[in-house]
């Protein structure tokens, strides 16, 4: 990995694994106890349990588009757009995998089950709410992406499927 990428990209890849490990442990502990994440837990831990940052860091490495920390952490618009992109990937995964996860008994960390519990509603309404939330975040993501004007930032976002 160090040969294929710079130090920043490799550190993000390693950080992504640490975050995924934390998310996976949280998910496993909830599953073992037969408990469901709250909606807040799903929003905070869902992308961690799914290892989203690992995937993003690998795309940065493969496309050689990793931004320096100074660029990524000083531009609030870029930070929020990155967080929105992480949410979009995890929300899409939750929406499309919900029925399979229910069949396997592993939906405790799923956004849809979090919404069912939070809203006290059935599967259909929770799915509709999850899609509406996902779509609202997509609108925000697209608005933020249009505000990024730097060449380096545009290259960074050209690597993502949501761009």
Buried (B, 14 or more C-beta within 10 A) or exposed (E): EEEEBEEBBBBBBEEBBEBBEEBBEBBBEBBEEEEBBEBEBBBEBBBBBBBBBBBBBBBBBEEEBBBEEEBBEEBEBBEEBBBBBBBBBBBBBBBEBBEEBBEEEBBBBBBBBBBBBBEEBEBEBBBEBBBEBBEEBBEBBEEBBEEBEEEEBEEBBEBBEBE
